[in-house]
Amino acid sequence: MARIAPLPPREWPADVVGALTAIDPTTRGRPAPEMDRRPSGRDAIASLARHPVLAKAFLPFNGYALLDTELRIREVEILILRVAARRQSRYLWGQHIFAARAAGLTDEEVARVAYGPNAPFLEPLDAALIRAVDELVDDGAISDGTWAELAAELDERKLLDILFVTGCYETMAWMMNSLDLEPDPRIPEYLKNPVVP
């Protein structure tokens, strides 16, 4: 049972409902995810709905980190999955494995993200992204060597986006783990019979 019970959607304050546009891909001209082909992540938002002022402040940042950075969506999902793996956030992992597949990551690539930066067959940029998350989680800073690898491929804006995407989802993992949110119970079924190409 969650430490803070998710607020039923019919009880969400208008401020929270309005703030949800920040994480809605359709507000950026992107297609909406096919939710009948993905598990529900409603409890994270429903828990945040208990604090409308916080939701109104945080969701635009979350929307930027997820939808508006200059990183490719594939790179964003690698960062998020690595945070989920490092923080052992079943809820975050359960949501973003499907988003990662939708972003083009194969199940083998997802497994490499979970394994870490020394996984075999990683592309150099993918390994550097994974290592950057590990260094941020462990040390609070990206090392000179990893920074140089990233800077060889990415411009300054993308380097800043790495920091803020990682930080955003680190915060989400803290919330999900601390509130003891349970992943959608259908996730094991979805993982056994993948429905997202």
N, C-alpha and C positions, 0 to 999 in steps of 0.2 A: 504494500500500500504506500502510495506516495506521501512524503512528509508534509507537503502542501497539496491538498486535493485540487486537481485541475477544475477550473470553473467551467460548468456546462456552457457551450457556445451561446445558447439563448440568453445567458446572463452576462455576456461580455459587454462592458461599457462601450459606448459609441466611440470613445477615443481609441480603444484597442481595435475595434473593427476598422476604423479609419486608418490606423497605423499599418494594418495588414497589407495595404496596397504597396508598401515599401518592399515586401518580399514576394509580391505577385509578379511572375515573369511577364504576364500579359500587359502590365503597365509599361514595359520596355519594348513592346511589340514582338515579344517571343510567344511561342505557343505555351499553353498551360500544360503541365505534366498530366499524363493520363492517370488519374488517381485510382481508377479501378485496376490498374496494372502496377500499383505501388502501394506499400503499406501506409497507414495513416501515421502522421507525426503530430496529431492534434494536441496531445498532452503537454508538449513543451510550450506551445503557444497558450494553451488553456491555463497552465500554471502561471505563466507570465501575465496573463489577464488579471490575476489577483492584485497586480500592482500597475494600474493603468499609466501612471506617470512614467514609470520605468519602461513599460512596453512602448510608449510613444517616443521615448528617447532612444531605446536600443534598436527597435525594428528597422528604422532607416539605415543605421550602421550595418546591421545584419544583411539588409537588402543590398547595400553597396558591396559588402564582402562576397556575397553569393552571386550577384547578378551584374555588377557594374565595374568591377576592377578591369584593368587593362591586361590581366593574365587571361590566357585561354581557359575556358571552363574546365577542360581536362586538368590543367595545372591546379586550379582552385580545388577540384575534387581530390586530387592527390594530397594536397595540404590538409584538407578536412579529414580524409580517411586516416592520415598518419596521426593527426591529433587524436582521433577516436581510438586508434590502436594504442597509442602511448598512454592515454588516460583510461584505457579499458572501459570506454563508454559504449556499452551495448546499444543504448538508444541512438546515439549519434551514428555509430557504425551501421546500425540497421536501417536508418534513413538514407545514409549517403552511399551505401553500396549500390542502391538502385539509381541514384543520381549519377554516380560514377559510370555505371553501365550506359546510361542515357547519354553521357558525355563522351562515350567511345572507348572507355577502358574495358579491356577484356577481363575475364575472371582471373587469368594468369597474372595480368598486370596488377589487379587488386591484391592478389596474394603476395606479390613482390612488395607492395606498399606496406602490407602488414608485417612482412619479414624484416624489412628495414633497408637502409642504404647499401648494405653489402649483399643484397639479394642478387643472384645470378641473372644475367641478361637485361639488367636495367639500362635504359638510355641514360647517358651522362647527366642530362638536365633533370630527369626524374630522380636520380640518385641524389643530386645536389638539393633538390626541393625536400626530399625526405630527410636528408641530413640536417637541413636548415631547421625543420620542425624539431628534430631531436635536440639540436643545440639550444633552441629557444626554450624548450621544455626543461632541459637539464641545467643550462647555464644562464638563461635569460638574454643571450646574445648569439648572433651568428658569428662563427669563427672567421678569421681572415681568409683561410684557405677556401672555405665553402662560399664566402662572399665573392671571392675572385672567380670561382667557377660559375656562380650565378650571374655575376656582372659581365662575364664573357658572352652570355647569351641574352641577357635582359637589360632593359634600360632602367633609369633611376625610378621611374614611376612604378614599374613592375616590381622592383626590389622593395619599395615601400609597401606595395600591395601584399607581398609575401608576409611581411611583418604583421600587417593589420588583419589579413584573412586568418592567419594562425592565431592571433590574439582573440579575435572574435569567436572562433570556434573553441579555443581553450576555455573561454568564459562559458560558452554553451555546454561544454563537457562538464565543467564544474557544476553548473546548475543541474544538468540531467543526472549526474552521479549523486550530488548532494540531496536532491529531492527524491532519489530512488525511483525515477520514472521507469516504467516497464515498457519495453518495445512492443509494438503491435504483435499480438500473439500469432498472426498469420505469417510472420517473417520466415520461420523455418520452412513452412510450406512453399513460400515463394522462392527460397534459396534452393530447395530440392528440385523444384520445377521452374527454372527461370522463365519469367514471362516478359522480361525486358530484353530486347535483342542486344 
